[in-house]
């Protein structure tokens, strides 16, 4: 699979890790962004987003319902860097 990239006004880079869980409406996604260019170069960030079932990135905020939490948690645990960063959020 091709490496996913992103481009924001403060930097661009690659999606280093990605956890996804699908429901009937969307593919909920949490991404670890690794900045390689621009003012944010060398930093990491977490993006909460979603994709359509056709694979199109959606620019609206991610809304998770309770039924998606356990699937997404399992997927996050399979992404060690993303899991470590998100763990800091709830410590």
C-alpha positions in Angstrom: 0.0 0.0 0.0 1.3 3.5 -0.8 2.4 5.7 2.0 -0.2 8.3 2.9 0.9 11.9 3.0 -0.6 15.1 4.3 -0.1 18.8 3.6 -1.2 21.5 6.1 -0.4 25.2 6.2 2.2 24.7 9.0 3.9 21.6 7.5 3.6 18.4 5.5 4.7 14.8 6.0 3.6 11.2 6.2 0.9 9.3 8.1 3.3 7.2 10.3 0.6 5.1 11.9 -3.2 4.8 11.4 -5.9 3.1 13.4 -9.3 2.6 11.7 -12.7 1.2 12.6 -15.6 1.0 10.2 -19.3 1.3 10.9 -22.3 1.6 8.6 -21.7 5.3 8.0 -17.9 5.9 7.9 -14.4 4.7 8.6 -13.3 6.3 11.9 -9.6 7.1 11.8 -6.9 8.2 14.2 -3.6 9.1 12.6 -0.1 9.7 13.8 1.2 12.5 11.6 5.0 12.8 11.2 6.0 16.3 9.9 9.0 16.2 7.5 8.7 19.7 5.9 7.8 23.2 7.0 7.8 24.9 10.4 6.5 21.8 12.2 9.3 19.5 10.7 10.5 16.9 13.2 7.3 17.0 15.2 4.4 14.5 15.6 0.7 15.2 15.9 -2.5 13.2 16.2 -5.4 13.7 13.8 -8.9 12.5 14.5 -10.7 12.2 11.2 -12.8 9.9 9.0 -13.1 8.5 5.5 -16.1 7.6 3.4 -16.5 3.9 2.6 -15.2 4.8 -0.9 -11.9 6.0 0.7 -12.5 9.7 0.4 -11.0 11.8 3.2 -13.8 13.9 5.0 -13.0 17.3 6.4 -15.6 17.3 9.1 -14.8 16.4 12.7 -14.8 12.8 13.8 -17.8 11.8 15.9 -17.5 8.4 17.5 -20.5 6.4 18.9 -20.1 4.0 21.7 -20.3 0.9 19.4 -17.1 2.0 17.6 -14.9 2.5 20.7 -13.9 -1.1 21.3 -12.9 -1.7 17.7 -10.9 1.6 17.5 -9.2 0.8 20.8 -8.1 -2.6 19.5 -6.7 -0.9 16.3 -4.9 1.8 18.3 -3.2 -0.8 20.5 -1.7 -2.3 17.3 0.0 1.1 16.6 2.7 1.4 19.3 3.7 5.0 18.7 0.1 6.2 18.3 -0.9 4.3 21.4 1.9 5.7 23.5 1.0 9.3 22.5 -2.7 8.8 23.1 -2.0 7.3 26.5 -0.5 10.6 27.6 -3.9 12.2 26.9 -5.6 10.1 29.6 -2.9 9.7 32.2 
